[in-house]
Amino acid sequence: MSAAPEGLNPKVETREIVFDASVDLVTPFLKLATVSRGGAGHMTFASDEGPSLGGLGSAPTPLMYFSAALAF
């Protein structure tokens, strides 16, 4: 029988997961965040507030991202 992948190995007692994030301000409320894990594979996310708060409403709000993360 082959060994379990490291992520599924019950003998592994600790793990360190590090994400790097940088944020660029496009307008006062529109921001672009780039996130990577260990410098490999990056994703870029846009976030904006709605017009009622002074934003453009051009992207999900930060609270929308947070709510989705809880749902995952």
N, C-alpha and C positions, 0 to 999 in steps of 0.2 A: 504494500500500500504506500502511496506517495505521501510526503509530508504536507501538512496543511499550509496554505499561504500564510505569510507573516501576519497579515491582518486578521486571520481567523485562528491563529495558534493560541490556544488557551493558556499556554505556558508563558506568554509574553505578559508581563505585569505592568509595564509602563510604556507610554508612547509620547513622543514630542512632535507636535504638529505646529509648524510656524507658517503664518501667512504674512506677506509684505503687502502694504497698501499705500498708494499715493493718490492724492486728490488734486485735481486742477479746477480752479474756479473759472467758469465761462461767463456767467453773469452773477449778480449777487445771490441768486438762489439756484441756478443751474450749475451742477458740478459733475465732473467726470472722475470716477474712481477706477483705478487699475489695480487689480489684486492678483498676486501670484503665490504659489506655494513652493518655497525653496528655489525661487528664481526660474522655475519651469512652468510652462503653460500659464498664460495670463488671460484674464477676462477683464473687459472694461464695461462699466455700468454708468448710466446717466441717471441723475436724480434731480428733480425740480419740484418746487412748490406750486400750488395752483394760483390763479390770478387773484383770488381773494386774500392771499398772503403776500402778494407782490411778485410772484413768480410768473412763468409763462405757461405752466401746465403742460410742458412738452415731454415730460417723463414721469415715471412713478415717483411719489414722494418718499422720503426716507422711512416714514412709518409704514408705507405699503411694503417696502422691502423687508422690514423687520417682521411684519405680520406674516408675510409669505415664508420667511425663514422659520418661524415658529410652527407653521403648518407642515413644513417638510419633515 
